[in-house]
Amino acid sequence: MRETSFMNGEYYHVYNRGVDKRLIFQAERDRLRFMKGIVAFNDVGRHATKSLQRISPVVPSKTPYVEVVAYTLLPNHYHFLLRQVADRGVPEFMRRVGTGFTKYFNLRYQRNGRLFQSPFQAKHVMDDGYLLHLSRYIHLNVLDLSFPEWRDAGIQDWPAAIRSMRGYLWSSAKDYLEGTKRFYIRPDSILEQFKLPDAYPRFLKDWVQHPVLDP
């Protein structure tokens, strides 16, 4: 049984990986489909089984289950920082997203069975310090793609690391670093705590230079 209790107004680190660590995103099209589901199924009034193709254009809901504060998609796993805004919002939202993407993936790649290791994993964010660190941890995961040894060897070219995070489409790092704020991302609870334009990038760099244990 899941030990985490989900409460409205609270933040949660939600993550999952492919069963047997398999790739869950094999092409850009897969990532795009997953993100469309993140928007389309985040709606209390929208029927979960409605075809995604019929939800056009995909627009933000006025009655969402959650606010997406930060996220990163990687080839075999994902991370989300979510704020629950409707009763049972996190588990219902993740159930819809996971079920919908599994059906899409199995049809496209002609397979059967589970795609994800579990329904999802979740940790309750208990304080502001942990909330800030999780946003940093989630965004720095992008560096695994361009700098696979960075956790042990560090980053020698920090401007290149920033470019890597800004250029990666499947993460909210771009929104935080450039201030683009795509309509389905709600970064204000994090960014309002950084008063200067370069404060958040420096916050990222500080952890790269002095890493602590992962969440």
C-alpha positions as CSV (number, residue, x, y, z in Angstrom):
1,M,0.0,0.0,0.0
2,R,1.2,3.6,-0.8
3,E,2.3,5.4,2.4
4,T,2.1,8.9,1.0
5,S,-1.0,10.9,1.9
6,F,-2.0,13.4,-0.8
7,M,-3.4,16.7,0.4
8,N,-4.6,19.8,-1.4
9,G,-2.1,22.6,-1.5
10,E,0.9,20.4,-0.8
11,Y,3.8,19.6,-3.1
12,Y,5.0,16.2,-4.2
13,H,8.1,14.8,-6.0
14,V,6.6,12.2,-8.4
15,Y,8.8,9.9,-10.5
16,N,8.9,6.6,-12.3
17,R,11.0,4.6,-14.7
18,G,10.4,1.9,-17.3
19,V,10.0,-1.7,-16.2
20,D,13.4,-3.4,-16.3
21,K,14.8,0.1,-16.9
22,R,13.6,0.0,-20.5
23,L,13.3,3.1,-22.6
24,I,9.9,4.7,-22.3
25,F,10.7,7.5,-24.8
26,Q,12.3,6.1,-27.9
27,A,11.6,9.1,-30.2
28,E,10.7,12.8,-30.0
29,R,7.1,11.8,-30.9
30,D,6.9,9.7,-27.7
31,R,7.9,12.7,-25.6
32,L,5.5,15.0,-27.4
33,R,2.6,12.5,-26.8
34,F,3.5,12.2,-23.1
35,M,3.5,16.0,-22.7
36,K,0.2,16.3,-24.5
37,G,-1.2,13.9,-22.0
38,I,0.1,16.0,-19.1
39,V,-2.0,18.9,-20.4
40,A,-5.0,17.0,-21.7
41,F,-5.7,14.7,-18.7
42,N,-5.1,17.4,-16.1
43,D,-8.8,18.2,-16.0
44,V,-11.3,17.1,-13.4
45,G,-14.2,17.6,-15.9
46,R,-12.6,15.8,-18.9
47,H,-13.4,12.1,-19.3
48,A,-10.2,10.0,-18.9
49,T,-11.0,7.7,-21.8
50,K,-11.7,10.4,-24.3
51,S,-9.4,10.1,-27.3
52,L,-6.4,12.5,-27.1
53,Q,-6.8,13.2,-30.8
54,R,-10.3,14.7,-30.1
55,I,-8.9,17.1,-27.5
56,S,-7.8,19.8,-30.0
57,P,-6.3,22.1,-29.4
58,V,-4.8,21.0,-26.1
59,V,-5.5,23.9,-23.7
60,P,-5.1,24.4,-20.0
61,S,-7.9,23.3,-17.7
62,K,-9.9,25.6,-15.5
63,T,-10.3,22.7,-13.1
64,P,-6.9,20.9,-12.9
65,Y,-6.0,18.1,-10.7
66,V,-2.5,19.5,-10.1
67,E,-0.2,22.3,-10.9
68,V,3.0,21.2,-12.7
69,V,5.8,23.1,-11.0
70,A,8.8,21.4,-12.6
71,Y,9.6,18.4,-14.7
72,T,12.2,16.5,-16.7
73,L,11.7,13.6,-19.1
74,L,14.7,11.3,-19.7
75,P,14.9,8.3,-21.9
76,N,13.9,5.7,-19.3
77,H,12.4,7.8,-16.5
78,Y,10.8,11.0,-15.5
79,H,10.5,13.5,-12.6
80,F,7.7,15.8,-11.7
81,L,7.3,18.4,-9.0
82,L,3.5,18.7,-8.5
83,R,1.2,20.7,-6.3
84,Q,-2.2,19.1,-5.7
85,V,-5.2,21.3,-6.2
86,A,-8.1,18.9,-6.3
87,D,-9.0,16.0,-4.1
88,R,-6.9,12.9,-4.9
89,G,-5.4,15.0,-7.7
90,V,-1.9,13.5,-7.8
91,P,-2.9,9.8,-7.9
92,E,-5.8,10.4,-10.4
93,F,-3.6,12.6,-12.6
94,M,-0.8,10.2,-12.7
95,R,-3.1,7.2,-13.3
96,R,-4.6,9.0,-16.3
97,V,-1.2,10.0,-17.7
98,G,0.4,6.6,-17.1
99,T,-2.5,4.6,-18.5
100,G,-2.9,6.8,-21.6
101,F,0.8,6.7,-22.4
102,T,1.1,3.0,-21.9
103,K,-1.8,2.3,-24.3
104,Y,-0.2,4.6,-26.9
105,F,3.3,3.1,-26.5
106,N,2.1,-0.5,-26.7
107,L,0.1,0.2,-29.8
108,R,2.9,2.1,-31.5
109,Y,5.6,-0.5,-30.7
110,Q,3.4,-3.6,-30.9
111,R,3.9,-4.8,-27.4
112,N,1.7,-5.8,-24.4
113,G,2.0,-5.5,-20.7
114,R,3.3,-2.9,-18.2
115,L,5.5,-0.1,-19.4
116,F,6.3,1.5,-16.0
117,Q,8.1,-0.1,-13.1
118,S,5.2,0.9,-10.8
119,P,2.1,3.1,-10.9
120,F,4.4,5.9,-9.7
121,Q,6.6,6.9,-6.8
122,A,5.9,10.0,-4.7
123,K,7.5,11.9,-1.8
124,H,5.8,14.6,0.1
125,V,7.7,17.9,0.1
126,M,7.7,19.0,3.7
127,D,9.5,22.4,3.7
128,D,10.6,25.3,1.4
129,G,14.2,24.3,1.5
130,Y,13.4,20.8,0.1
131,L,11.0,22.3,-2.4
132,L,13.8,24.6,-3.8
133,H,16.3,21.7,-3.9
134,L,13.9,19.4,-5.7
135,S,13.4,22.0,-8.5
136,R,17.2,22.1,-8.8
137,Y,17.6,18.3,-8.7
138,I,14.9,17.8,-11.3
139,H,16.5,20.3,-13.7
140,L,20.0,19.1,-13.3
141,N,19.0,15.6,-14.4
142,V,19.1,17.0,-17.9
143,L,22.9,17.1,-17.6
144,D,23.0,13.3,-17.6
145,L,22.5,13.4,-21.3
146,S,25.3,15.8,-22.3
147,F,27.7,15.3,-19.3
148,P,27.2,11.7,-18.2
149,E,30.0,11.9,-15.7
150,W,29.1,15.2,-14.1
151,R,28.0,13.7,-10.8
152,D,31.5,12.4,-10.2
153,A,33.7,14.7,-12.3
154,G,31.7,17.9,-11.9
155,I,31.2,20.5,-14.7
156,Q,34.2,22.3,-16.2
157,D,32.3,24.3,-18.7
158,W,29.3,25.8,-16.9
159,P,28.1,28.0,-19.8
160,A,27.9,24.8,-21.9
161,A,25.8,23.2,-19.1
162,I,23.4,26.1,-19.0
163,R,23.1,25.9,-22.8
164,S,22.3,22.2,-22.6
165,M,19.5,22.8,-20.1
166,R,18.1,25.7,-22.0
167,G,18.1,23.7,-25.2
168,Y,16.5,20.6,-23.9
169,L,12.8,20.7,-24.9
170,W,11.5,18.1,-22.5
171,S,12.2,19.9,-19.2
172,S,11.0,23.0,-17.4
173,A,14.6,24.1,-17.0
174,K,14.2,26.2,-20.0
175,D,11.2,28.0,-18.4
176,Y,13.2,28.7,-15.3
177,L,16.4,29.9,-17.0
178,E,14.7,31.9,-19.8
179,G,11.5,33.0,-18.2
180,T,9.4,31.6,-21.0
181,K,6.8,30.1,-18.6
182,R,4.8,27.8,-20.9
183,F,1.2,27.8,-20.0
184,Y,1.3,24.3,-18.4
185,I,4.2,25.2,-16.0
186,R,3.6,27.0,-12.7
187,P,7.2,28.0,-11.5
188,D,6.2,31.1,-9.5
189,S,6.3,29.3,-6.1
190,I,10.0,28.6,-6.8
191,L,11.1,31.7,-8.8
192,E,9.6,34.2,-6.5
193,Q,12.2,33.2,-4.0
194,F,15.0,34.4,-6.3
195,K,15.1,38.2,-6.6
196,L,17.9,38.6,-9.2
197,P,17.8,37.3,-12.8
198,D,21.0,35.2,-12.4
199,A,20.1,33.9,-8.9
200,Y,18.5,30.7,-10.1
201,P,21.3,29.7,-12.4
202,R,23.8,30.3,-9.5
203,F,21.6,28.2,-7.3
204,L,22.0,25.3,-9.8
205,K,25.7,25.9,-10.1
206,D,26.2,25.8,-6.3
207,W,24.9,22.3,-6.1
208,V,27.0,21.1,-9.0
209,Q,30.1,22.4,-7.2
210,H,29.0,21.0,-3.8
211,P,26.6,18.1,-4.4
212,V,24.6,16.4,-1.6
213,L,22.8,13.1,-1.6
214,D,20.0,12.8,-4.2
215,P,16.4,13.2,-2.8
